Amino acid sequence: MTPPPLPIRIAASVAGYVVTAAVVAVIYLNFPGFGHDAWIWDRVGDQVRAGISPYQGDLDQNLLFFYSPVWAVIFASVSWLPREVVLVGLMLLEILALRYCAGSWLRVGYLGLVPIIGFELSVGQINLIIAAAIAAALRGDGRLAVLATFAKLSPLPAIREFRRPLAVALLCIVATVPVLPLWVAWFDALSAASQALGPVPFPYVGRLAVAVALMLTGRTWARGLAVIVAIPNVTPNIYVLLVALMPVLPGPEEPRAAPSLSPPLPEPAIA
């Protein structure tokens, strides 16, 4: 398929940047939720450094922390910084992650036409960073996907070779040795959350079955989609993870444009 003329593509990309900036500005000026998740990361980091479990306490459902102790330690390493600095740092990392998945700054603009991108940047989440880790794993380098797995659990199937990722996993576990009891608290928190998790938008067992079916196709893009389908807790901004599929979906403009952190593995024969 012939792509639209370059001036049209540039105009669409610029419009996407404007939409994203507008969404961020509207949320910043009108809603108290700007940087919401960054404040959770800050609270978690402070609690870990103070020797308090971030998985316990009487908190609002929207303030709970369900990532593994690996991420609790990561947040503890930066929570001494002003929260605004952490938020800006996360936003920059998310933009770079989006660029990695998109393959060009032009495509980043296209994606910006979808308002959920601006929302993701505004709340201080790490979903785009996780998307980049999934994209790298689908192309053969699963090291960052280990960290993504310690956050969302489901990115594990995206890892296509395990020698280097296993070394990263061991380093992550070693880093949590000073806070080993947090692993028990994390498992307890996940167990409690799983009992309270309703079948919205679909029952988790059904989603797991769909994820397995996708993986059995042997196609790389289906493997990435399975990771997203199998995420335990589905929230509106989780759908930004779909950008992880862009590097493995050739397009008319820039086929497989995203750079790889290492040479990609051979595609399965049935792909």
Backbone hydrogen bonds in HBPLUS format (Angstrom, degrees):
<---DONOR---> <-ACCEPTOR-->    atom                        ^
c    i                          cat <-CA-CA->   ^        H-A-AA   ^      H-
h    n   atom  resd res      DA  || num        DHA   H-A  angle D-A-AA Bond
n    s   type  num  typ     dist DA aas  dist angle  dist       angle   num
A0008-ILE N   A0005-PRO O   3.02 MM   3  5.54 125.0  2.34 112.3 125.5     1
A0009-ARG N   A0005-PRO O   3.12 MM   4  6.49 157.4  2.17 151.8 158.8     2
A0010-ILE N   A0006-LEU O   2.85 MM   4  6.08 160.9  1.89 162.2 167.1     3
A0011-ALA N   A0007-PRO O   2.97 MM   4  6.12 157.6  2.02 141.5 147.8     4
A0012-ALA N   A0008-ILE O   2.93 MM   4  6.16 157.5  1.98 148.4 154.3     5
A0013-SER N   A0009-ARG O   2.94 MM   4  6.13 155.1  2.00 145.3 152.3     6
A0014-VAL N   A0010-ILE O   2.88 MM   4  6.10 166.2  1.90 155.5 158.7     7
A0015-ALA N   A0011-ALA O   2.94 MM   4  6.09 157.8  1.99 144.9 151.5     8
A0016-GLY N   A0012-ALA O   3.02 MM   4  6.27 144.9  2.15 140.0 149.2     9
A0016-GLY N   A0013-SER O   3.04 MM   3  5.03 118.7  2.43  93.5 108.8    10
A0017-TYR N   A0013-SER O   3.08 MM   4  6.51 151.8  2.16 150.4 157.3    11
A0018-VAL N   A0014-VAL O   3.00 MM   4  6.32 155.1  2.06 150.2 157.4    12
A0019-VAL N   A0015-ALA O   2.89 MM   4  6.15 158.2  1.94 149.7 155.5    13
A0020-THR N   A0016-GLY O   2.97 MM   4  6.18 166.3  1.98 150.8 154.2    14
A0021-ALA N   A0017-TYR O   2.95 MM   4  6.11 165.5  1.97 148.5 152.7    15
A0022-ALA N   A0018-VAL O   2.87 MM   4  6.02 152.9  1.94 147.2 155.2    16
A0023-VAL N   A0019-VAL O   2.91 MM   4  6.18 158.2  1.96 153.0 158.4    17
A0024-VAL N   A0020-THR O   3.01 MM   4  6.27 168.4  2.03 154.9 157.6    18
A0025-ALA N   A0021-ALA O   2.91 MM   4  6.07 159.1  1.96 145.5 151.7    19
A0026-VAL N   A0022-ALA O   2.86 MM   4  6.03 163.4  1.88 152.9 157.0    20
A0027-ILE N   A0023-VAL O   3.02 MM   4  6.22 166.8  2.04 153.9 157.1    21
A0028-TYR N   A0024-VAL O   2.90 MM   4  6.03 158.0  1.95 147.5 154.5    22
A0029-LEU N   A0025-ALA O   2.91 MM   4  6.02 158.1  1.96 151.5 156.6    23
A0030-ASN N   A0026-VAL O   2.95 MM   4  5.81 141.6  2.10 144.8 153.8    24
A0031-PHE N   A0027-ILE O   3.06 MM   4  5.11 150.3  2.15 134.6 136.8    25
A0036-HIS N   A0033-GLY O   2.96 MM   3  4.93 147.1  2.07 137.5 129.8    26
A0035-GLY N   A0122-SER O   2.68 MM  87  5.84 152.7  1.75 142.9 152.0    27
A0039-TRP N   A0035-GLY O   3.12 MM   4  6.43 145.0  2.25 156.1 165.5    28
A0039-TRP N   A0036-HIS O   3.22 MM   3  5.47 130.3  2.48  98.8 110.8    29
A0037-ASP N   A0123-VAL O   2.76 MM  86  5.60 133.7  1.98 149.0 163.7    30
A0040-ILE N   A0037-ASP O   3.02 MM   3  4.91 121.1  2.38  91.3 106.7    31
A0041-TRP N   A0037-ASP O   2.94 MM   4  6.35 160.4  1.98 153.4 157.5    32
A0042-ASP N   A0038-ALA O   2.97 MM   4  6.18 151.0  2.06 139.9 148.1    33
A0043-ARG N   A0039-TRP O   2.93 MM   4  6.14 157.9  1.98 143.1 148.6    34
A0044-VAL N   A0040-ILE O   2.87 MM   4  6.12 164.3  1.89 158.0 162.1    35
A0045-GLY N   A0041-TRP O   2.93 MM   4  6.11 165.3  1.95 149.7 153.5    36
A0046-ASP N   A0042-ASP O   3.02 MM   4  6.22 163.2  2.05 150.6 154.9    37
A0047-GLN N   A0043-ARG O   2.98 MM   4  6.18 156.4  2.03 148.8 155.4    38
A0048-VAL N   A0044-VAL O   2.98 MM   4  6.23 161.8  2.01 155.7 160.1    39
A0049-ARG N   A0045-GLY O   3.07 MM   4  6.29 165.0  2.10 151.4 155.2    40
A0050-ALA N   A0046-ASP O   3.03 MM   4  6.17 131.7  2.27 136.7 149.7    41
A0050-ALA N   A0047-GLN O   3.09 MM   3  4.98 128.9  2.36  92.1 106.3    42
A0052-ILE N   A0047-GLN O   2.75 MM   5  4.86 166.3  1.77 152.2 147.3    43
A0051-GLY N   A0048-VAL O   3.05 MM   3  5.07 160.3  2.09 104.5 110.2    44
A0063-LEU N   A0060-ASP O   2.84 MM   3  5.33 162.8  1.86 119.7 125.3    45
A0068-SER N   A0150-PHE O   3.04 MM  82  5.50 161.2  2.08 165.9 170.8    46
A0071-TRP N   A0068-SER O   3.01 MM   3  5.71 129.6  2.27 119.2 128.3    47
A0072-ALA N   A0068-SER O   3.28 MM   4  6.66 149.6  2.38 140.0 148.7    48
A0073-VAL N   A0069-PRO O   2.93 MM   4  6.13 152.5  2.00 148.4 153.0    49
A0074-ILE N   A0070-VAL O   3.09 MM   4  6.41 153.1  2.16 139.7 147.6    50
A0075-PHE N   A0071-TRP O   2.88 MM   4  6.09 166.5  1.90 152.4 154.8    51
A0076-ALA N   A0072-ALA O   2.96 MM   4  6.12 142.9  2.10 135.8 146.7    52
A0077-SER N   A0073-VAL O   3.09 MM   4  6.35 133.5  2.32 141.5 152.6    53
A0077-SER N   A0074-ILE O   3.10 MM   3  5.27 134.9  2.31  98.3 110.5    54
A0078-VAL N   A0075-PHE O   3.15 MM   3  5.41 153.7  2.22 104.8 112.6    55
A0079-SER N   A0075-PHE O   2.91 MM   4  5.83 130.9  2.15 152.4 165.4    56
A0081-LEU N   A0078-VAL O   3.02 MM   3  5.76 164.1  2.05 121.5 126.5    57
A0085-VAL N   A0082-PRO O   2.94 MM   3  5.35 128.2  2.22 108.3 121.7    58
A0086-VAL N   A0082-PRO O   3.21 MM   4  6.64 157.1  2.27 154.0 160.3    59
A0087-LEU N   A0083-ARG O   2.91 MM   4  6.17 159.8  1.95 152.2 157.9    60
A0088-VAL N   A0084-GLU O   3.00 MM   4  6.19 166.0  2.02 146.7 150.0    61
A0089-GLY N   A0085-VAL O   2.91 MM   4  6.07 158.6  1.96 147.3 154.0    62
A0090-LEU N   A0086-VAL O   2.88 MM   4  6.11 155.8  1.94 150.3 156.5    63
A0091-MET N   A0087-LEU O   2.96 MM   4  6.23 156.4  2.02 150.1 156.7    64
A0092-LEU N   A0088-VAL O   2.99 MM   4  6.26 157.9  2.04 150.6 155.9    65
A0093-LEU N   A0089-GLY O   2.97 MM   4  6.21 161.1  2.01 148.9 154.3    66
A0094-GLU N   A0090-LEU O   2.86 MM   4  6.03 153.5  1.93 147.5 155.1    67
A0095-ILE N   A0091-MET O   2.98 MM   4  6.21 151.9  2.06 144.8 152.1    68
A0096-LEU N   A0092-LEU O   3.00 MM   4  6.29 161.1  2.04 151.0 155.7    69
A0097-ALA N   A0093-LEU O   2.87 MM   4  6.07 151.1  1.96 143.8 152.5    70
A0098-LEU N   A0094-GLU O   2.87 MM   4  6.09 151.5  1.95 144.1 151.7    71
A0099-ARG N   A0095-ILE O   2.95 MM   4  6.25 150.7  2.04 144.4 152.7    72
A0100-TYR N   A0096-LEU O   2.97 MM   4  6.27 150.0  2.06 144.6 152.4    73
A0101-CYS N   A0097-ALA O   3.07 MM   4  6.39 160.8  2.11 150.0 154.0    74
A0102-ALA N   A0098-LEU O   2.84 MM   4  5.97 162.3  1.87 151.8 157.5    75
A0103-GLY N   A0099-ARG O   2.93 MM   4  5.86 157.9  1.98 145.9 151.0    76
A0108-VAL N   A0104-SER O   3.13 MM   4  6.47 144.2  2.27 139.1 149.5    77
A0109-GLY N   A0105-TRP O   3.22 MM   4  6.49 149.1  2.32 139.2 145.0    78
A0110-TYR N   A0106-LEU O   3.26 MM   4  6.74 148.9  2.37 139.7 148.0    79
A0111-LEU N   A0107-ARG O   3.03 MM   4  6.35 163.8  2.06 155.2 157.5    80
A0112-GLY N   A0108-VAL O   3.00 MM   4  6.26 139.8  2.17 140.7 152.4    81
A0112-GLY N   A0109-GLY O   3.06 MM   3  4.92 121.5  2.42  91.4 106.8    82
A0113-LEU N   A0110-TYR O   3.05 MM   3  5.61 159.2  2.09 112.3 118.9    83
A0114-VAL N   A0111-LEU O   3.01 MM   3  5.79 164.3  2.03 121.1 125.8    84
A0117-ILE N   A0114-VAL O   3.05 MM   3  6.08 167.1  2.06 136.2 138.3    85
A0118-GLY N   A0115-PRO O   3.05 MM   3  5.42 118.0  2.45 107.1 120.4    86
A0119-PHE N   A0115-PRO O   3.12 MM   4  6.49 155.3  2.18 150.1 157.8    87
A0120-GLU N   A0116-ILE O   2.90 MM   4  6.05 156.9  1.95 143.1 148.6    88
A0121-LEU N   A0117-ILE O   3.11 MM   4  6.42 159.7  2.15 150.0 154.6    89
A0122-SER N   A0118-GLY O   3.04 MM   4  6.17 143.0  2.18 140.0 150.2    90
A0122-SER N   A0119-PHE O   3.08 MM   3  5.03 120.7  2.44  93.1 108.5    91
A0123-VAL N   A0119-PHE O   3.23 MM   4  6.47 142.2  2.38 153.2 160.1    92
A0130-ILE N   A0126-ILE O   3.00 MM   4  6.32 154.7  2.06 150.7 158.2    93
A0131-ALA N   A0127-ASN O   2.81 MM   4  6.08 146.9  1.92 141.8 152.0    94
A0132-ALA N   A0128-LEU O   3.00 MM   4  6.27 152.0  2.08 143.0 148.9    95
A0133-ALA N   A0129-ILE O   3.08 MM   4  6.40 150.4  2.17 142.3 150.5    96
A0134-ILE N   A0130-ILE O   2.91 MM   4  6.23 153.3  1.98 150.5 157.6    97
A0135-ALA N   A0131-ALA O   2.88 MM   4  6.14 160.1  1.92 150.2 155.8    98
A0136-ALA N   A0132-ALA O   2.94 MM   4  6.15 157.9  1.98 147.2 152.6    99
A0137-ALA N   A0133-ALA O   3.03 MM   4  6.23 152.8  2.10 141.7 149.2   100
A0138-LEU N   A0134-ILE O   2.93 MM   4  6.22 156.0  1.99 153.5 159.7   101
A0139-ARG N   A0135-ALA O   3.23 MM   4  6.46 132.9  2.46 137.1 148.8   102
A0139-ARG N   A0136-ALA O   3.15 MM   3  5.13 133.4  2.38  94.3 107.1   103
A0141-ASP N   A0136-ALA O   2.92 MM   5  5.35 156.9  1.98 145.6 138.5   104
A0140-GLY N   A0137-ALA O   2.99 MM   3  5.05 160.6  2.03 104.6 110.6   105
A0146-VAL N   A0143-ARG O   3.21 MM   3  5.57 151.1  2.29 104.2 112.4   106
A0147-LEU N   A0144-LEU O   3.08 MM   3  5.42 119.8  2.46 103.7 116.2   107
A0148-ALA N   A0144-LEU O   3.15 MM   4  6.56 154.8  2.21 143.8 151.4   108
A0149-THR N   A0145-ALA O   2.81 MM   4  5.99 147.6  1.92 140.7 148.9   109
A0150-PHE N   A0146-VAL O   3.02 MM   4  6.37 149.6  2.12 146.0 154.0   110
A0151-ALA N   A0148-ALA O   3.02 MM   3  5.10 146.0  2.14  97.6 108.3   111
A0152-LYS N   A0148-ALA O   2.81 MM   4  6.06 169.2  1.82 170.1 166.4   112
A0153-LEU N   A0149-THR O   2.85 MM   4  4.30 142.8  1.99 120.0 127.1   113
A0154-SER N   A0152-LYS O   2.76 MM   2  5.67 143.2  1.89 104.0  94.2   114
A0158-ALA N   A0155-PRO O   2.97 MM   3  5.54 152.9  2.05 119.9 128.4   115
A0159-ILE N   A0156-LEU O   3.06 MM   3  5.76 162.8  2.09 123.8 128.5   116
A0166-LEU N   A0162-PHE O   2.95 MM   4  5.62 146.0  2.07 131.0 139.0   117
A0168-VAL N   A0164-ARG O   3.18 MM   4  6.55 155.2  2.24 151.0 157.6   118
A0169-ALA N   A0165-PRO O   2.88 MM   4  6.16 156.8  1.93 150.3 156.8   119
A0170-LEU N   A0166-LEU O   2.98 MM   4  6.24 156.8  2.03 148.7 154.3   120
A0171-LEU N   A0167-ALA O   3.07 MM   4  6.32 156.5  2.13 145.3 151.4   121
A0172-CYS N   A0168-VAL O   2.92 MM   4  6.19 154.7  1.98 150.4 157.6   122
A0173-ILE N   A0169-ALA O   3.00 MM   4  6.29 158.0  2.05 149.6 154.9   123
A0174-VAL N   A0170-LEU O   2.94 MM   4  6.16 159.7  1.98 149.9 155.7   124
A0175-ALA N   A0171-LEU O   2.97 MM   4  6.18 150.8  2.06 144.3 152.0   125
A0176-THR N   A0173-ILE O   3.03 MM   3  5.25 143.7  2.16 102.1 112.8   126
A0177-VAL N   A0174-VAL O   3.08 MM   3  5.31 166.7  2.10 112.2 115.8   127
A0179-VAL N   A0176-THR O   2.84 MM   3  5.31 147.8  1.94 114.9 125.4   128
A0180-LEU N   A0177-VAL O   3.34 MM   3  5.05 149.0  2.45 117.8 110.5   129
A0182-LEU N   A0179-VAL O   2.90 MM   3  5.74 157.6  1.95 128.3 135.1   130
A0183-TRP N   A0180-LEU O   3.00 MM   3  5.81 159.2  2.04 126.2 130.8   131
A0185-ALA N   A0181-PRO O   3.29 MM   4  6.67 162.4  2.32 148.2 152.9   132
A0186-TRP N   A0182-LEU O   2.77 MM   4  5.94 147.1  1.87 145.0 154.3   133
A0187-PHE N   A0183-TRP O   2.99 MM   4  6.27 164.3  2.02 150.0 153.0   134
A0188-ASP N   A0184-VAL O   2.99 MM   4  6.24 158.4  2.04 149.7 155.9   135
A0189-ALA N   A0185-ALA O   2.95 MM   4  6.14 151.8  2.03 141.7 149.4   136
A0190-LEU N   A0186-TRP O   2.89 MM   4  6.20 157.8  1.94 155.2 161.0   137
A0191-SER N   A0187-PHE O   2.94 MM   4  6.12 157.0  1.99 146.7 153.2   138
A0192-ALA N   A0188-ASP O   2.97 MM   4  6.20 160.7  2.01 148.9 153.6   139
A0193-ALA N   A0189-ALA O   2.93 MM   4  6.08 153.9  2.00 143.5 151.2   140
A0194-SER N   A0190-LEU O   2.86 MM   4  6.02 153.2  1.93 148.3 155.1   141
A0195-GLN N   A0191-SER O   3.30 MM   4  6.53 144.1  2.44 141.3 149.1   142
A0196-ALA N   A0192-ALA O   3.29 MM   4  6.55 139.3  2.46 136.7 147.2   143
A0196-ALA N   A0193-ALA O   3.09 MM   3  5.09 125.9  2.39  94.4 108.7   144
A0197-LEU N   A0193-ALA O   2.87 MM   4  5.93 124.7  2.18 145.1 160.2   145
A0207-ARG N   A0203-PRO O   3.10 MM   4  6.47 153.4  2.18 149.3 157.2   146
A0208-LEU N   A0204-TYR O   2.86 MM   4  6.13 153.0  1.94 151.8 159.2   147
A0209-ALA N   A0205-VAL O   3.06 MM   4  6.33 152.1  2.14 143.3 150.4   148
A0210-VAL N   A0206-GLY O   3.08 MM   4  6.40 153.9  2.15 145.7 152.3   149
A0211-ALA N   A0207-ARG O   2.89 MM   4  6.14 155.7  1.95 146.8 153.9   150
A0212-VAL N   A0208-LEU O   2.91 MM   4  6.18 159.5  1.95 152.4 156.9   151
A0213-ALA N   A0209-ALA O   3.03 MM   4  6.25 159.2  2.08 145.2 151.0   152
A0214-LEU N   A0210-VAL O   2.94 MM   4  6.21 152.8  2.01 148.8 156.2   153
A0215-MET N   A0211-ALA O   2.99 MM   4  6.28 158.1  2.04 149.3 155.0   154
A0216-LEU N   A0212-VAL O   2.99 MM   4  6.23 148.7  2.09 149.0 157.4   155
A0217-THR N   A0214-LEU O   3.17 MM   3  5.51 154.2  2.24 105.9 113.6   156
A0218-GLY N   A0215-MET O   3.10 MM   3  5.79 159.2  2.15 117.1 122.8   157
A0223-ARG N   A0219-ARG O   2.98 MM   4  6.28 146.5  2.09 147.6 157.4   158
A0223-ARG N   A0220-THR O   3.10 MM   3  5.04 119.7  2.48  93.9 109.0   159
A0224-GLY N   A0220-THR O   3.07 MM   4  6.45 154.0  2.14 150.7 157.1   160
A0225-LEU N   A0221-TRP O   2.97 MM   4  6.25 153.2  2.04 144.2 151.8   161
A0226-ALA N   A0222-ALA O   2.87 MM   4  6.04 146.7  1.98 142.5 151.6   162
A0227-VAL N   A0223-ARG O   3.23 MM   4  6.55 145.8  2.35 141.0 148.7   163
A0229-VAL N   A0225-LEU O   2.94 MM   4  6.22 162.2  1.97 154.0 159.2   164
A0230-ALA N   A0226-ALA O   2.98 MM   4  6.03 150.1  2.07 147.7 154.5   165
A0231-ILE N   A0228-ILE O   3.35 MM   3  5.55 168.9  2.36 108.1 111.1   166
A0238-ILE N   A0235-THR O   3.01 MM   3  5.41 161.1  2.05 117.2 123.1   167
A0240-VAL N   A0237-ASN O   3.33 MM   3  5.92 170.3  2.34 112.5 115.3   168
A0241-LEU N   A0238-ILE O   3.08 MM   3  5.94 167.2  2.10 121.1 125.2   169
A0242-LEU N   A0239-TYR O   3.15 MM   3  5.79 169.0  2.16 115.2 118.7   170
A0243-VAL N   A0240-VAL O   3.14 MM   3  6.04 170.8  2.15 123.4 125.8   171
A0244-ALA N   A0241-LEU O   2.94 MM   3  5.67 163.5  1.97 119.9 125.4   172
A0245-LEU N   A0242-LEU O   3.07 MM   3  5.77 165.4  2.09 118.5 122.8   173
A0246-MET N   A0243-VAL O   3.12 MM   3  5.47 158.5  2.17 110.3 116.6   174
A0248-VAL N   A0245-LEU O   3.08 MM   3  5.59 146.3  2.20 114.6 124.3   175
A0249-LEU N   A0246-MET O   3.22 MM   3  5.18 169.3  2.24 108.6 110.9   176
A0271-ALA N   A0268-PRO O   2.99 MM   3  5.40 160.4  2.03 113.6 119.9   177
